[in-house]
Amino acid sequence: MVNPFMTTTFNEKWIERPIGEISEELESWLEEETTEGLLRIGEAIYQVTIEANERMIYFMDVTDQEEAFDKFHQSKTVLAMLYLDNYDEVMQGIDDQVRGRMMSIVTKTLNEWADYYGVYLRRTSVDRFIAVMHAYALKEMEESRFEIIDHIREETAKEKIAITLSIGVGTDEDDLRELGKIAQSSLDLALGRGGDQVAIKRKNGRVRFMVGSRMRWKNEHELERGSFPMHYVTL
């Protein structure tokens, strides 16, 4: 006898068909003797429990709960500290007209970046900015490999002297004061590794470093110029 829930959840053509035709992931769970986990089938998410001895698989629809949890997580506050690494060095010895053009380029590029991702950006000094965003914006930035790092360097290089940008990100912390400390610690780590990169630090202390598309890892602590895509390094 077929469970009525299964006939409403899965198209009847799947009944009495191999499990792999419903979900290849579920089939692999059976092979690996996994006993439980979250499984997405179509647009639904299920809490699956496998009782191998009873030859039973239990499905509990947790779509609403998981989507609510994901929405909550993605709306959490993320704080970032931005620093123009070589601002003082670059601004020495150039005339006011060039200096004005370069700072206009930096401001315009950062504002466009902030507008695109829905970020609140505020300048705190001539070479520092603070950015407040939601976790989903950080996720999108990671997926786009923080292209702002390259954009700042490339756009200012049109004036013959490139300014580089470092970003320290704090995330996964509800206390805003602690979040600020995490973001500043991330920035310190990025600068300690030579700048021109992003450091993303979570509450648990894990750090991810991201460097621009014209850099590659030479070894754990040293960067070498090249023509390689952005790399991720997790500690």
C-alpha positions as CSV (number, residue, x, y, z in Angstrom):
1,M,0.0,0.0,0.0
2,V,1.3,3.4,-1.0
3,N,1.5,6.1,1.7
4,P,-0.9,8.9,0.6
5,F,1.6,11.6,1.5
6,M,4.0,10.2,-1.0
7,T,1.4,10.2,-3.8
8,T,0.8,14.0,-3.2
9,T,4.5,14.8,-2.7
10,F,5.9,12.9,-5.7
11,N,4.4,12.5,-9.1
12,E,2.7,9.1,-9.2
13,K,5.0,8.0,-12.0
14,W,7.8,7.9,-9.4
15,I,6.0,5.4,-7.2
16,E,7.8,2.0,-7.2
17,R,10.6,3.4,-9.3
18,P,14.3,3.3,-8.3
19,I,15.1,5.9,-5.5
20,G,17.9,7.3,-7.7
21,E,15.2,8.6,-10.1
22,I,13.7,10.6,-7.3
23,S,17.0,11.9,-5.9
24,E,20.5,10.9,-6.7
25,E,21.7,12.4,-3.4
26,L,19.3,10.2,-1.5
27,E,20.6,7.1,-3.4
28,S,24.1,8.0,-2.4
29,W,23.0,8.4,1.3
30,L,21.8,4.8,1.2
31,E,25.0,3.6,-0.3
32,E,27.0,5.5,2.3
33,E,24.7,4.4,5.1
34,T,23.8,8.0,6.1
35,T,20.9,7.9,8.6
36,E,19.5,11.4,8.4
37,G,19.9,14.9,6.8
38,L,18.2,17.7,4.9
39,L,17.3,16.9,1.4
40,R,16.0,19.2,-1.4
41,I,13.7,17.6,-3.9
42,G,12.3,20.0,-6.4
43,E,11.4,23.2,-4.5
44,A,10.8,21.4,-1.2
45,I,13.2,20.7,1.6
46,Y,12.8,17.5,3.7
47,Q,14.2,16.3,7.0
48,V,14.9,12.7,6.0
49,T,15.4,9.8,8.4
50,I,16.6,6.4,7.1
51,E,15.8,3.3,9.1
52,A,17.7,0.7,7.1
53,N,16.8,-2.2,9.4
54,E,13.1,-1.5,8.9
55,R,13.6,-0.7,5.2
56,M,11.9,2.6,5.8
57,I,12.6,6.2,4.8
58,Y,10.8,9.0,6.7
59,F,10.2,12.4,5.1
60,M,9.2,15.5,7.0
61,D,8.5,18.6,5.0
62,V,10.5,21.5,6.6
63,T,10.5,23.9,3.7
64,D,8.9,26.7,5.6
65,Q,11.2,26.4,8.6
66,E,14.3,26.2,6.5
67,E,13.3,29.2,4.3
68,A,12.5,31.3,7.4
69,F,15.9,30.4,8.9
70,D,17.7,31.2,5.7
71,K,15.9,34.5,5.4
72,F,16.9,35.4,9.0
73,H,20.5,34.4,8.4
74,Q,20.8,36.3,5.1
75,S,19.4,39.5,6.7
76,K,22.0,39.5,9.5
77,T,24.3,42.5,9.8
78,V,27.8,42.5,8.3
79,L,30.4,45.2,9.0
80,A,33.4,46.0,6.7
81,M,36.3,48.3,7.2
82,L,37.9,49.7,3.9
83,Y,41.4,51.1,3.8
84,L,43.3,52.7,0.9
85,D,46.6,51.0,1.5
86,N,49.0,53.4,-0.2
87,Y,47.1,56.7,0.0
88,D,49.8,58.7,1.7
89,E,52.5,57.4,-0.5
90,V,50.6,58.0,-3.7
91,M,49.5,61.5,-2.7
92,Q,53.0,62.7,-2.0
93,G,54.6,64.6,-4.9
94,I,51.5,64.9,-7.1
95,D,49.8,68.1,-7.9
96,D,46.3,69.1,-6.6
97,Q,44.6,68.5,-9.9
98,V,45.8,64.9,-10.2
99,R,45.1,64.3,-6.5
100,G,41.5,65.6,-7.0
101,R,40.9,63.4,-10.0
102,M,42.2,60.3,-8.2
103,M,40.0,60.8,-5.1
104,S,37.0,61.5,-7.4
105,I,37.7,58.1,-9.1
106,V,37.9,56.3,-5.7
107,T,34.8,57.9,-4.3
108,K,32.8,57.3,-7.5
109,T,33.9,53.7,-7.8
110,L,33.2,52.9,-4.2
111,N,29.8,54.6,-4.2
112,E,28.7,52.7,-7.4
113,W,29.8,49.4,-5.7
114,A,27.8,50.3,-2.6
115,D,24.7,51.2,-4.5
116,Y,24.9,48.0,-6.5
117,Y,25.0,45.8,-3.4
118,G,22.7,47.9,-1.2
119,V,25.5,48.8,1.2
120,Y,25.6,51.8,3.6
121,L,29.0,53.3,3.0
122,R,30.5,56.2,5.0
123,R,33.9,57.8,4.8
124,T,35.5,58.1,8.2
125,S,38.8,59.7,7.1
126,V,40.7,60.5,3.9
127,D,41.8,56.9,3.5
128,R,39.2,54.9,5.5
129,F,35.6,53.9,5.0
130,I,33.1,51.8,6.9
131,A,30.4,49.7,5.2
132,V,27.3,48.1,6.7
133,M,25.4,45.4,4.7
134,H,23.3,42.3,5.0
135,A,24.8,38.8,4.9
136,Y,23.2,38.2,1.5
137,A,25.1,41.1,0.0
138,L,28.4,39.7,1.4
139,K,27.5,36.4,-0.3
140,E,27.0,38.1,-3.6
141,M,30.3,39.9,-3.2
142,E,32.1,36.6,-2.6
143,E,30.4,35.1,-5.6
144,S,31.6,38.1,-7.7
145,R,35.1,37.7,-6.1
146,F,35.1,41.2,-4.6
147,E,35.7,42.8,-7.9
148,I,35.9,46.2,-6.2
149,I,39.6,45.4,-5.2
150,D,40.6,45.2,-8.9
151,H,38.3,48.1,-10.0
152,I,39.9,50.6,-7.6
153,R,43.4,49.6,-8.7
154,E,42.6,49.6,-12.4
155,E,40.6,52.9,-12.4
156,T,43.2,54.8,-10.4
157,A,46.0,53.3,-12.5
158,K,44.7,55.4,-15.4
159,E,46.3,58.3,-13.7
160,K,49.6,56.4,-13.9
161,I,49.7,55.7,-10.1
162,A,47.5,52.9,-8.7
163,I,45.8,53.1,-5.3
164,T,45.1,49.7,-3.8
165,L,42.3,48.8,-1.4
166,S,42.1,46.4,1.5
167,I,38.8,45.3,3.2
168,G,38.3,43.7,6.6
169,V,34.9,42.0,7.0
170,G,33.3,40.9,10.3
171,T,30.3,38.5,10.2
172,D,28.3,36.0,12.2
173,E,28.2,38.2,15.3
174,D,25.0,39.8,16.7
175,D,26.7,42.2,19.1
176,L,27.6,45.3,17.0
177,R,30.6,46.2,19.2
178,E,32.1,42.8,18.8
179,L,31.3,42.8,15.1
180,G,33.3,46.0,14.8
181,K,36.2,44.4,16.6
182,I,36.1,41.4,14.2
183,A,36.0,43.7,11.2
184,Q,39.0,45.7,12.4
185,S,40.9,42.5,13.2
186,S,40.2,41.3,9.7
187,L,41.5,44.5,8.2
188,D,44.7,44.2,10.3
189,L,45.2,40.6,9.0
190,A,44.7,41.8,5.4
191,L,47.2,44.6,5.8
192,G,49.6,42.3,7.6
193,R,49.6,40.1,4.4
194,G,50.6,43.0,2.2
195,G,47.2,44.6,1.5
196,D,45.3,44.8,-1.8
197,Q,43.0,42.0,-0.6
198,V,40.0,41.1,1.5
199,A,39.9,39.2,4.8
200,I,36.6,37.8,6.0
201,K,36.5,36.8,9.6
202,R,33.7,35.0,11.4
203,K,32.8,34.9,15.1
204,N,34.3,31.4,15.4
205,G,37.7,32.9,14.3
206,R,37.8,31.3,10.8
207,V,39.3,33.7,8.2
208,R,39.0,33.7,4.5
209,F,41.5,35.7,2.4
210,M,40.7,36.8,-1.1
211,V,43.2,38.5,-3.4
212,G,42.7,40.2,-6.8
213,S,42.6,38.7,-10.2
214,R,46.1,39.8,-11.1
215,M,47.7,38.1,-8.1
216,R,48.3,34.4,-7.2
217,W,49.5,32.6,-4.1
218,K,53.3,32.0,-4.2
219,N,53.2,30.3,-0.8
220,E,51.3,30.6,2.4
221,H,52.6,34.1,3.3
222,E,53.9,35.6,0.1
223,L,52.1,36.9,-2.9
224,E,53.5,37.1,-6.4
225,R,52.1,39.1,-9.4
226,G,50.6,37.0,-12.1
227,S,47.6,36.6,-14.4
228,F,45.5,34.1,-12.4
229,P,42.0,34.3,-11.1
230,M,41.2,35.3,-7.5
231,H,42.0,32.6,-5.0
232,Y,40.4,31.8,-1.6
233,V,42.5,30.7,1.4
234,T,40.7,29.6,4.5
235,L,42.4,29.3,7.9
